[in-house]
Amino acid sequence: MPDITWEAPFCGEGNSCFRLGTDAEGNAYIAVNGQEEHYLTDTADALRALISEIKAGKADHLL
């Protein structure tokens, strides 16, 4: 497992908590809180783009 620095969990209502993390090589990680060994990974640039698109409302249809 890479050496991931995890941020504090982002939690919605109930138990829907996610964690974001990064490593020294510039990779970004997303995992369900408590299940960090099962993560999705991509570049930090890809994570920035994802967050920007979400903030712009492009995932609102999922809410």
N, C-alpha and C positions, 0 to 999 in steps of 0.2 A: 504494500500500500504506500502511495506517495506521502510525503510529509505535508499534510494539508493543514492550513490555519483556518479554522471554522469561525464564522461570525456567530453572534447570538442568534437564536432561532427567530424567524418571522412567523408569527402565529395569527391565524384567523380565528373564527369562532370554532369552538369545540377543540378537537385535537389536530387540526390541520396546520402543522408547523413544518416549515422548511428551513434549511440552513444553506448558506452560501459560503464557499471557501475558495482559497487560492493557494498556490504553491510557489516556490522560488523560481520555477521555470516559466511562469506566466500563464499557467493553466488555471481555469476556473471550474468549480464544482458546485453541484446542486444535489441535495439529499433531503430525505424526510428525516426530521429530528428523531434521533434514537436509532436510525438505520443508516448511519453515515458510511458504512462499509459497502452500501449499494448506491453508488452515486452516478450521476451523469457528468461528463466532463467535456470541455471544449476550451478554446482560447479565452483569455480575459477580454479580448476585443469582441468575441462572439457574445459573451455575457453582457458587456456594455450595450451592444446592439439590441439584445433581447430586452433588457431593462428599458432602454429608450423606446422601443416599439410598444411595450406594455404601458409605459407612462403616457404615450401618445394615444392610447385607447384602442390599439389594434387587436387587443385580446378581450375587449369588453363583452363581446358576444359569448364568451365562455362563462360569464358571471351569472 
